[in-house]
Structure formats: C-alpha cells, structure tokens
C-alpha cells in the first residue's frame, strides 16, 4: 500500500470530524484502526510526492526500520485512542492531526519536511496537554519546544548552505564526499531533537507535562511521542552524523550524564510518575548513544520495547491517580492487594524495563551492552550496568510498597484496556523467551541506510 495514505487519511478524517462532531470520536477510532492495518502492508521503497527527483522533491522512504516504527507507533496510538476516545471526544480533530503528523515524521526523508511535521505535532501536543489544566506547564512545554525547533532549523539552514540539498540521502552523500566539518550544524540539530527525546539539560518540560498528565496525555507523550522522536533521531543521525573526536566526546559526555542523572533523580523520587519519567530520560540517552555509534537495529528494538512498557506503566499509573487522587508512593501502599491483575501487569512491565531474564527487556539491554563492548566502548556499558543496579534498587522498592500494606481501593478500568494490557504484557514474556527479537535486530542492522 502507498505510505501517503498514512498521512492523507487522518488529515481527511480530521476535516470530516469537524463537520460531524457528534460522531467524531467514532471516526477517530476507525481511522486509527485503518491506519494501523495499512502500516502492516506499506510498500518498501521511495514514494515521490513532488514529482521531481528525490534531491529536489518531498518523498517518503519505507524500509524495515520504517516498517517497525510505523507498526509500533500506530499500534500504540490505536491503543491510546481506543481507551480514551469517548472521554476526550471533543479533541478528536487534534488527535487525528497527531496521527498524521507522527506518521509523517516516521516516513519523510527530507530534513525540512521533517521540521514541518515536527511543528504540526508540537502544536497539536500543546493543545492536547491543555486538557491537564496546568497552563504553566503547557506554556513551559511550548517555550522549550520552540527553542528546540529553532536550534534544529538553524542547524538545517547551515547544513543546506553547505550541501545545497535537504534530502537526507543527498546530504549524506555530500557530507561523505566533502572534507568540510559539519559538527556545528549537527550539534545544533541534535540539540533541537534533544528537547523532544528528553536529553539533559533540555528536558525541563517533561517533568511538568508528565506529572500533571491524565489517562490520555500520559501514555501519549511518554510512549507514542517519545518513541516517534527517538525513531526520528536514530534515522537522522545515520545520515548527517560523521564521527569526529571532538563532537563524539561532547555527545558521549551529554548522553552518559543523562543516563546517570536520570537514574539518580528517579532513585530520589517519591511519586510514581516521577520515577517513570526520570527513568525514561536515562533510556532515551541509551538510545541516543546506540544511534551515534551506528547500532540501528538494537536502537529500533530498544525504542519499541521501552515504548510498550511506558504505555503499560503510564496507563496504569494515570488510572490509579485519577481514582486515588494521588500518585504518591506512600499513599498508594498496598494498592495492588485489591488490584492483583493490575499489579501483575505493572510488575511484569517493570521487570522487563529493568532487564531481568525471561522478559524481552533483558534481551534488548544485553544486545545494547554487547554492541558497545564489541566496538571497544567500555565506558557506556559500564555506565548502563551501574545505573541498572540503581534502577533495580528503586524499582524493586517501588514494587514492594505497592504490593504490601493496607489499601482497600478498587481501581476500575474499561474492558478494552484490560484486553490491551493483557496482550502487551504477554508479548513482553513471549518475546523474552524466543530468539525472534535477536533475529529482528540482525535484520535491521543489515540495511544499507544509504539505499532504500
């Protein structure tokens, strides 16, 4: 199927949802389902939109990396919309624009078109976070997002002046053929994307947004948005990043510091959401390191697993907070005693995120560490290993508090969410017991990123 449908159908549906407001939420759900199905059958190759050569035209590229990213993000959006489409039905047009924008980000191979989709998704994100009734947090998100976009655009302008093209493929060819340093524009674009992937010190917005999140915005920002921008970061880096001792050292320091700081802040947190959001900072930094060192397959699967676990954890946490009126760990002591099934879902996701055997997170984290070891990069896997120990301490402590104690509150979830959580949790276990994940990593690693 033509990948253009992944952008066009949601945009048409967004327009129609304004005309038929009464059925907008139904249209949202059906469109999300249709787009998810289409993402399973998109045709690999180049889809030229402008009619000119790819150097001068907007075009979409589909390869195995794109296929995985489309399936993960559209699947997550379907789950998020399916469990919130009635409650937030008046925001259906915005949610459909988000669906189109995230697909555009995953498909486009044009650096300026990427910027356009970034702005579309960002504006829609600002509108959706307004549902949290925390205007100061949304304003902070808007300001920092705008700063990030500005850095990305400035880096893009410099890169265009140096190469004369905005095509990722052609930019890569120009960079490889030239002896000119592109460290400055690359660093500026990394800073721009770094705001969205929550790299220190560019992530001040994420605490305010996720700590005030609801059942829609929590999973949406923490899983679908985060996964999309990590996929985009990984793909863009493969085209524009040429290793240099100075730039590599700068990025290494930033990303390793993000891993350590993220886990340290999570360790010191007293709220469930804070623990989850700070741990996601560390995980994003690991993905960024995998990207700059060229481990595309590991990065892609790592992003997918983290996105799934964050969806599960934030979906459960936001529903608990909504009904318990708090996510303070001490006040939720023993909450899983009356909610055993939710406790099992939460526990399996935490253990997978931690990287324990029998869960898919173990396979992914081991592949990440071994990739660095094989190239002689010992600092990064040591940092990952040490911070994993810290992570294990606070996560196991969190589980202990949530399972043991007195709490009679019964958390109610819709049947659709129970089904979705069951499927995802089972998948974390099943894929952890098979070799399919390692095979997928190898398959994506074999792709020539300069070819379609």
Order of alpha helices (4+ residues) and beta strands (2+ residues): alpha-alpha-beta-beta-alpha-alpha-alpha-alpha-alpha-alpha-alpha-alpha-alpha-alpha-alpha-alpha-alpha-alpha-alpha-alpha
